[in-house]
Amino acid sequence: MTISERMFQIMEEQEITQAELSRKTGISERTISDWRHKKTNPGADKIMIICEVLQINPKTLLIGEGREHTEVSYSLEGDTSSLVEEKLVYNYREFSEEKKRRLLAYMNMLENTKE
């Protein structure tokens, strides 16, 4: 099963429409529709926001494991910074050396990006 197929399956289970996902993520409805009809997957830059809205961890979306953790929200809003930090540290420790290098490069790019 592809990432987008898994995403649409979870959306269906949660009764979330493409329009609602678009509104909550800021991803255009057209893009979400393309993932369904062209059978393409969301880019890496969209994964975390989709996981946040669907209240799943990235492992669930990416490889279909970890559905038992769907109640946990990794929202950046409110008083959840320790949960987000725990998730980041946990995932970092599980990453291969290559993934760690890629993540650090992405973080460096973000630090140098104007908001």
Phi, psi and omega per residue, in radians:
M1 nan 2.382 -3.139
T2 -1.428 2.932 3.114
I3 -1.038 -0.817 -3.107
S4 -1.152 -0.676 3.093
E5 -1.069 -0.740 3.119
R6 -1.114 -0.738 3.132
M7 -1.056 -0.831 -3.132
F8 -1.154 -0.600 3.080
Q9 -1.120 -0.785 3.127
I10 -1.148 -0.707 3.092
M11 -1.034 -0.761 -3.141
E12 -1.104 -0.769 3.122
E13 -1.058 -0.634 -3.114
Q14 -1.597 0.014 -3.130
E15 0.989 0.806 3.084
I16 -1.856 2.206 -3.141
T17 -1.467 2.891 3.063
Q18 -1.061 -0.701 3.134
A19 -1.082 -0.734 3.139
E20 -1.175 -0.749 3.103
L21 -1.068 -0.726 3.111
S22 -1.043 -0.836 -3.113
R23 -1.095 -0.725 -3.070
K24 -1.347 -0.465 -3.088
T25 -1.772 -0.382 -3.036
G26 1.435 0.104 3.090
I27 -1.508 2.342 -3.080
S28 -1.106 2.583 3.091
E29 -1.045 -0.617 -3.141
R30 -1.064 -0.777 3.135
T31 -1.094 -0.806 3.133
I32 -1.090 -0.723 3.098
S33 -1.085 -0.719 3.106
D34 -1.057 -0.680 3.110
W35 -1.037 -0.665 -3.125
R36 -1.295 -0.885 -2.990
H37 -1.429 -0.580 3.129
K38 -1.618 -0.028 3.122
K39 0.975 0.781 3.057
T40 -1.876 2.944 -3.106
N41 -1.929 2.685 3.051
P42 -1.100 2.604 3.080
G43 -1.269 2.850 -3.128
A44 -1.004 -0.541 -3.131
D45 -1.230 -0.218 -3.111
K46 -1.803 -0.297 -3.001
I47 -1.015 -0.871 -3.053
M48 -1.129 -0.712 3.139
I49 -1.170 -0.649 3.081
I50 -1.120 -0.778 3.133
C51 -1.087 -0.682 3.125
E52 -1.095 -0.831 -3.117
V53 -1.145 -0.729 -3.137
L54 -1.417 -0.112 -3.128
Q55 0.959 0.909 3.081
I56 -2.276 2.815 3.063
N57 -1.533 2.744 -3.088
P58 -0.998 -0.586 3.140
K59 -1.072 -0.630 3.107
T60 -1.089 -0.810 -3.111
L61 -1.237 -0.744 -3.031
L62 -1.311 -0.732 -3.065
I63 -2.256 0.030 3.060
G64 1.414 0.215 3.114
E65 -1.855 2.746 3.033
G66 1.519 0.358 -3.138
R67 -1.070 -0.358 -3.134
E68 -1.185 -0.186 -3.120
H69 -1.801 0.328 -3.030
T70 -1.170 -0.324 -3.125
E71 -1.284 -0.365 -3.066
V72 -1.346 2.287 3.103
S73 -1.844 2.397 3.101
Y74 -1.905 0.638 -3.129
S75 -1.092 2.536 3.068
L76 -1.589 0.000 -3.130
E77 -1.660 2.711 3.092
G78 1.305 -2.772 -3.051
D79 -1.718 1.025 -3.102
T80 -2.095 0.277 -3.051
S81 -1.029 -0.618 3.141
S82 -1.170 -0.620 3.077
L83 -1.115 -0.773 -3.141
V84 -1.106 -0.786 3.137
E85 -1.104 -0.721 3.084
E86 -1.039 -0.778 -3.141
K87 -1.083 -0.778 3.139
L88 -1.078 -0.810 -3.127
V89 -1.141 -0.765 3.134
Y90 -1.017 -0.888 -3.120
N91 -1.105 -0.725 -3.136
Y92 -1.014 -0.781 -3.124
R93 -1.125 -0.489 -3.130
E94 -1.484 -0.258 -3.084
F95 -1.234 2.648 2.979
S96 -1.241 2.914 3.126
E97 -1.041 -0.651 3.116
E98 -1.112 -0.781 3.122
K99 -1.139 -0.651 3.092
K100 -1.085 -0.771 3.114
R101 -1.081 -0.749 3.133
R102 -1.115 -0.746 3.126
L103 -1.101 -0.779 3.127
L104 -1.108 -0.663 3.080
A105 -1.117 -0.732 3.113
Y106 -1.121 -0.728 3.112
M107 -1.090 -0.729 3.109
N108 -1.095 -0.709 3.105
M109 -1.082 -0.779 3.141
L110 -1.077 -0.687 3.133
E111 -1.064 -0.544 -3.081
N112 -1.654 0.095 -3.115
T113 -1.674 2.317 3.080
K114 -1.354 2.496 3.122
E115 -1.571 nan nan
